[in-house]
Amino acid sequence: MEKLVIVPTYNERENVDALLEQVLGLPCGLEILIVDDNSPDGTADRVAELGRGEPRIHLLRRPGKLGLGSAYRDGFRYALERGAEYIFEMDADFSHDPVAIPEFLRHAEEVDLVLGSRYLHGVTVVNWPLSRLILSYTANLYTRVVTGLPVRDATGGFKCFRRRALESVPLDRVRSDGYAFQIEMTFKCWKRGFRIREIPITFVDRRAGVSKMNRRIIWEAVWMVWRLRLADLFGRLE
């Protein structure tokens, strides 16, 4: 296993067939790991069925809805244990276009973490309500001001880590979720001296299913940036 795409799922059966087909159809030698939180709609069962005929499909079943950050931590451990060199984060709902993956890999040959940015060259978001766009843009501005993190889109979830960057972060000390998880992982890689590069992506609101955004995720991110800043200031960043 060299290149692994990690996709957390909860009730994504409507999307998973097309997602697997598109990711594995790319000429990149990719494998894909679905981390499913016991989806009531049978997402995991469908992935298991497809995986019986395709060894590049991997499935990690979890007992319940444990959160996005937890899903990625489990996925990262899976990738590192199996020797993956390029490890992707990606949503299941096609807001992240699989066609962009080869461009991520091209840049990942030169840097340690590649971020797909919705705000690098203006705003490249399609079909979001204005309120959601303002929330996301403001959250990223707030993150830059408080932490000094030199990226335009710290809350995005389309990323490619090189192994050396990912394995430097003690995953058992990363407890955040949602937006906060994305900020925390990028901040810790940056503070460890790893090279980060943003590339522009077009983010399209989900085709099917329901967004998992809620107030708890928003407030967690609001406080997380201060915890990161203060931990760094006092030499306690883990």
Residue, then its C-alpha position, 0 to 999 in steps of 0.5 A: m500500500e503506497k497511496l491510500v484515500i481515507v473516507p469517513t462515512y455515515n449514511e453515504r450509501e447514495n454516494v459510495d458506489a460512484l465514489l469508489e468507481q471514480v477514485l479507483g478509476l484514476p491512473c494513480g495506483l490508489e487504494i481506498l479505506i472507508v471508515d464507517d460509523n455503523s451507518p443505518d442505511g447499510t453503507a458498510d454492507r455495500v462497501a463490503e460487497l464491492g470489496r469482495g471483488e476489488p482488493r483495493i477497497h478496504l473497510l473499517r467498521r466502527p460500532g457507532k457515530l464516533g465523530l469525524g476526527s476519531a474516524y480519521r485518527d483510526g484511518f491514519r493508524y490503519a494507513l501507517e501500520r500498512g506502510a502508506e506513503y501518501i495518505f488522503e483525507m476526502d469527503a464521501d459526498f463529492s464536495h471533493d472532486p476525485v479528479a483533483i487527486p493526481e494534482f495533489l500527488r504531483h505537489a506531494e512529491e515536493v512538500d509534506l502536506v498538500l491542502g485543497s483550498r476553497y479560498l486561495h484564488g478568491v472563493t471557489v465554492v458552488n451551491w452553498p447558502l451565503s450564511r454557510l459561506i460567510l461562516s466558513y470564510t470567517a472561521n478561516l480568517y479567525t484561525r489565521v489571526v489567532t494562530g498565525l497559521p499561514v494558510r487560507d483554508a485551514t478548515g477544509g477536509f481535502k488533504c494529502f499527507r506525506r507519511r513523515a508528516l503524519e507519523s510525527v503527530p501523536l494521534d492519541r493526543v489529537r482529540s478534536d473533531g470537525y473543523a477543529f480537527q482539520i485546524e489542529m492537524t495542519f497546525k501541528c504539522w506546521k509547527r513541526g517544520f513540515r512544508i505545506r502547500e495549498i492548491p486551489i479546488t472547486f468545492v461543490d455542495r453535496r449531491a445527496g445525503v445530509s450535512k453533518m454540520n452542527r453548533r457543537i462542531i462550530w464552537e469546538a473550532v472557536w475554542m480549539v484555535w486558542r488552545l493551540r495558540l496558548a499551548d504553542l506560546f507556553g511550549r506545551l504543544e504536543 
